[in-house]
Amino acid sequence: MFAADVSRDVAAIRSKTDVGPQSRAVLDPILTDIETGAQTIGAGGDSIRQMDALFAMTKALEAYGAAFEHPDWKPIQER
């Protein structure tokens, strides 16, 4: 369910976010890292792979915060 929810949200962001090509080139890999991490976590099994995926997702979220000015954005540690 977690992976499906994240994939749905990523698809919505990709389809509804109106940004220029340079911003899209930065945003798409971040979204891919988030979605891939969620799929790995959702697959279960190897807890080391899941922890690595969690760290990759956190790194992607930090990259988003560094790359874009978003008025409602808060780093993961502040949530």
C-alpha positions in Angstrom: 0.0 0.0 0.0 2.8 2.4 0.8 4.5 1.9 -2.5 1.2 2.3 -4.4 0.4 5.5 -2.5 3.8 7.0 -3.3 3.6 6.0 -6.9 0.2 7.6 -7.2 1.5 10.8 -5.6 4.6 10.9 -7.8 2.4 10.4 -10.9 0.2 13.3 -9.8 3.2 15.5 -9.2 4.6 14.7 -12.6 1.3 15.4 -14.4 0.2 18.4 -12.5 3.5 20.3 -11.9 4.1 23.0 -14.5 7.8 23.7 -14.5 10.3 24.5 -17.2 12.6 22.0 -18.8 15.5 22.8 -16.5 13.4 22.4 -13.4 11.9 19.2 -14.8 15.4 17.8 -15.4 16.1 18.3 -11.7 12.7 17.2 -10.4 12.3 14.0 -12.3 15.3 12.2 -10.9 14.2 13.2 -7.4 10.8 11.8 -8.0 12.3 8.6 -9.4 14.5 8.1 -6.3 11.5 8.6 -4.1 9.3 6.2 -6.0 12.1 3.6 -6.3 12.8 3.8 -2.6 9.1 3.4 -1.7 8.9 0.3 -4.0 11.9 -1.3 -2.3 10.5 -0.6 1.2 7.1 -1.9 0.2 8.5 -5.1 -1.3 9.5 -6.2 2.2 12.2 -8.8 2.8 15.8 -7.6 3.1 15.9 -5.0 5.9 19.3 -3.7 4.8 17.9 -2.9 1.3 14.9 -1.2 2.9 17.1 0.9 5.1 19.2 1.9 2.1 16.0 2.8 0.3 14.9 4.9 3.2 18.2 6.8 3.2 17.9 7.3 -0.6 14.4 8.7 -0.2 15.6 11.1 2.6 18.5 12.2 0.4 16.0 12.8 -2.5 13.8 14.9 -0.2 16.8 16.9 0.9 17.8 17.5 -2.7 14.3 18.8 -3.4 14.5 21.2 -0.6 17.9 22.4 -1.8 16.9 22.7 -5.5 13.4 24.4 -5.2 11.9 27.2 -3.3 8.6 25.8 -2.0 6.8 28.0 0.6 5.3 25.0 2.4 8.4 22.8 2.3 9.9 21.6 5.6 12.9 19.3 5.9 12.1 15.8 7.0 13.6 16.5 10.5 11.1 19.3 11.1 8.0 17.2 10.4 
